[in-house]
Amino acid sequence: MILSGGRRLVSVVVIGRNEGDRLRRCLESVTRMDRENFDMELIYVDSGSTDDSLALASRLGARTVALQPTRPCAALGRNAGWHIAKGSLVLFLDGDTVLDRRFVEESLADFETAETAVVWGHRREMHPTRSIYNRALDLDWVYAPGRTPFCGGDALFRTDVLRITGGFDETLIAGEEPELCRRITALGFHVLHVDRAMTGHDLAMTEWSQYWRRARRAGHAYAEVSERFSTSVDPFWTSEVRHTRNRAIALQALAAIGFFGSVIWWVPEPLLFVIAMFVLLAVRSAWKARWKSKDWYTLLVYGFHSHLQQIPIFWGQRKYRSNRRQGKQAMLLEYKKQ
């Protein structure tokens, strides 16, 4: 929608579920963003929160939508938001993020090219040093600028393209953004990653169990989305799924050989050899990722993470295939503490 005076209307759709104070920070960051060349409407979609999220959003001036889904997922919330949006652009945000005040203002010019359908910037962790998980996963958000095959959960979309594609696939518990972007690019549109700050994210990950569940969810998404496009002319994520499977099997086999070798022969050398191999792999990955950070401790943690995560991702893929054989539909796998 273009308002009187030629100003564009941008709809901001925030989704959340029991985000608490994180949601307040998110909504306040939206209300504080620079709006020199556009007007904004704020929409909050809640997926069955048991806290005061809906009342909080209303107090901060948002239109609210209350969902009570039997199977919560991000796609359901985002679709509910953009379906009532009036803007020609829709900015999607997760409730645990903080918006950079200049991102939307500086991204408007990117849509002057008709082929540009999605613009997304840098998402970084707000507290990367609070845990080794935050530190490692912060670098997972780092992508080189330019055209990309997909975006993350925070991104600015053209509303007319959302209408053409029908929006997000609500049958997916994860991976809904890459799946939608795959359909968008198949129509000849572009997904553009720009070299500017977009959001700060609060991962709030302090425990191994959270890390494992999050990686398993990613594995489920890889398997399900890749299967959607497995018979297309241009398959999507097929090689990544195969690569993850091979790496995870190799890592688990090496660990088993090292452990049982040391137990059977009652010597530490087999286990120490496997540990040394894993350390070398992590150092190699850290070196290849040095463009993402100048902090070598962070890079080393990221190097270990890049290999270790393959195991829970693999088991997430296995779980998807098991559910499919049994005709089961997976529920949302949450990793955050409520």
C-alpha positions, 0 to 999 in steps of 0.5 A: 500500500502507498499512502498519501504523499507517496509514503510506503506502508510496511507491516511488521509481523512479530510471532511469539509464544511465552517470550516474556521480557524478550517480546517487550524488547522486540516490540519496543525496538520496532516502535523505535525504528527510523521511519523517514520514508515509510509508515508502519503497522505492527501486528503480533501473532501469539501461538498459545502463550500462557504469559501476558504476551497478548496484553503486552503487545496491545499496550505497545500498540500492536494489532494482536492475533491469538492462535490456539493451534494443536500443532504450533509452528512458525509458519502458522503464525507468520501466515496469520500475520501477513494475511491481515497486513495492509503494507506492500512490504512485510517484515517478519520478526521472531519475538526473541529478536531486537530490530536494528532501527535503520534496517527497514529504512535502508532496505527500501531502495533494494526493492526498486528492482522488480525481481527482488522479493526478499531482503534480509540482513545480519542477524547476530547473537546479543549475548554470544559470550554467555555460553559456548552454545551462543558463541558457536551458533552466533557464527551460524548466522553469518553469511556473505552478502549477495543473492542467496537461495534462502533467508532466515526467520527475520526478513523483509518480503514483498506482499504481492509475492507472498500472495502469489506463492501462498506464503509459508507451508504450515505443515512444516515444523521447521525449514519453512523459510527456505522452502518458501524461498525455493518456490519464490526463486523458481518464479524468477524472483531474487532473495537478497542478503544485504551487508547491514545489521538487521536483528539481534537475537537472544538464543538463551541456550545454556544446556546441552539438551537445548543444543541437541533439540535445536539441531535435531529440529534442523535435521528434521527440516533438512530431510522434509524440505529436501524430499519436497524437491527431490524429483524437481529439475533443481533438487534442494538440500539433497546433497546436504542431507547426504553429506550430513548422514555420511559425516555423522555415521563416520564420526559415530563409528570413529568414536565407537572404534576409539572407545571399544579399542581402548576398552578391549586392549586396555590402552588409551591410544585408540581413544586418544587417536580419535580425539586427536582426529576430531581436534584436527577436523575442528581446527581445519573448520575453524581455519576455513571459517576465519572470515566470520570472526577474528576471535580464535577461541570463538572460531575453535568452538565453532569448528567443534560445533560444525562437526558435532552438530552433524550427529543430532542433525542426522538423528533428526533426519532419521526421526522424520523418515521414521515418522513418515513410514509410520504415518505420524506428523511431528510436533514442534520441537522447542529448545528454549526454556519457557 
